[in-house]
């Protein structure tokens, strides 16, 4: 397959694999951590907002533990998606940038035979900032020795697109990437 980029970075969940995670149960687990710590929180707040603000209440480690446990279990039961075929059919540098924990990313890549093709992983717990901030993508580029103009980020969410835009990296939606291969 010919392409105009020298390196590719993929989101994980919804792009290469679909993690088998009950996200509603994950939210309940995280809310229980807040409750056990005596922190009053709006139960309608989104999961990623709860994760992001956990540090302010000195419960980040506990929140990460319960969420990571669910993600790792979900990675072990994950489904390989069609775009994963692109990862194991190239010699180009490949990175994975995910909001999931690094252990879940590694477990999913291993389960689907993709780990040996991926040069770099930056996950939620790899660095302080997460998508849609640009830092995770810029960290991957630095580790891979790639430039924004020579790299494409492929994902399935608005936060993926925002992170790419903020990092100055071309973005492609999963569906568009699959359509371009046909």
N, C-alpha and C positions, 0 to 999 in steps of 0.2 A: 504494500500500500504506500503510495507516495503522499507526503504531507509537507507543509511548509514550516513546521516547527522542529527544533532540535531536541526539545525536552517536553515532557507532558506531566502535568500534575492532576491527579484525580481526587475528587471527594470519595468517600468510602460508601456510606450507607445511602442507598438509593441510586448509586452510580455504578459501583463495581459489584456490590452485594446488597442484599436486603437483610439487615439484622433482624432476628426474631425476638424483638423486645416489646414487651407490653409497656408502652410509654406512660399510660395512665397509672399503672402500678408503680412505675419508677417515680412519677410525681408524688404518689401517695407515700412512698418510702422516704423521699426527700422531705416532704411536709412533716413526717413523723420525726425526722432528725431535728427539724426546727422546733417542733412541739416538745420533744424530750429535753431540748436545751432551754426551754422556757421563752422562746422567741415567738412573739405574735406575728403572724404573716398572713396576708391575703391568700386564701387557698386557690384563687383563680389566677394567680400569677403563673406565667409560663415556666416550664422546667429550666430553660437556659438562664432566665432572669434569677430564678432561685439559686442556681449553681453560682452565678456570677456574684450575687450578694452574700453568699454564705461566709465569705472571708470577713465581712464586716461584723459578723456575730461569732467569730472564732469557731465555726463549725464546718469550715471548708473540707477538712480532712474526712470528717464523718460523712458529709454529703457525697464527696468523691467516692468513698468506700462503698456506699449502698448503690450508687449509680453505676460505678464500674462493675460491681458484681452482676448486675442485670445485663450490662452491655457485653461482658465476657461470655455469659451464658447465651446471650442472643447471637454472638459471633459464632459460637460452637454449633448453633442450629441454623446459621444463615444460609441464604439461597444465593447462588452465583447468578449475576445478571449478565446479559449479552455483551455489554461493553468490556467485561473482564477479559474477553478474548483478545482485545487489543493490547492488553498488558503483556500477555505471554506470547505475543507475535512480533516483538520489536526488540531491537538492541539499543534504542534510544534511552537516555536517562528517564526514569519514572519516579515520581514522588506521589505520596498520598497525604492529603491535608484533610483532617477530620475533626469534627466536634466530639467524636467519641474518644474514649481513653485509649492510650497507646497499646495497652494489653489486649483490648478488644480488636483494634486494628490488626495487630500482629496475629491474633487467633484467627480472624476471618481470612486474612491473606494466606496463612498456613493451610487452613482447611481447604481452600480452593486452589492450592498449588501456585499461588501468585507471589509468595514471599521472596522467592529467589530472583524475581524480576524487578522488585521495587528497591530503588537505591536509598530513598529517604522517606521517613515518616515524621510528620509533625501533627501531633494530636492535641486534644484539649489539655492534657497534663504535661505536654512537652515544654511549653513556654507559657509565660504569664497571659498573653493576649490570645483571644480566639477570634475566629471569623464572626462577624464581617470585618473585623479589623484586618489591615494588610499584613501585619507582622508574621503570622504563620506562613503565608505564601512567600514572603521575602526571606524568611529563615530557610525554607526549602530551597529556594534559588541559591542562596549562599552556600548551603551544604552541597548542592549538586554542581556548583560552579556554572550555573546557567544565568541568563539575563532575561528580564521581563519580555523583551521583544522576541526572543527565541523560544519562548515557552507558552504553552496554552494550558489554561486551567479548565477542566471539564467537571461540571457539577449539576445538581438537580434542584437547587434552592436559591431564593433571593439573596440569602447571606453569602452563598458561594459567588454569585454574580457581583455583589457589592465588594467582597474582599478582592476579587480580581481587578475590578475597576480601580479601587483604592491603591492597589499595588502596581497598577500600570501594566497588567498582564492581560492579553486577550482571553476572553471567556467564551466557552461553548456549552450550550445546554446538552444534556445527555441525548435527548430526542433528536436534536439537530445533528449531533455527532453520528448517531446510528443511521439517520437518514442519509448522511453524506457518504456512508460506507456502502450504500445499496447501489 
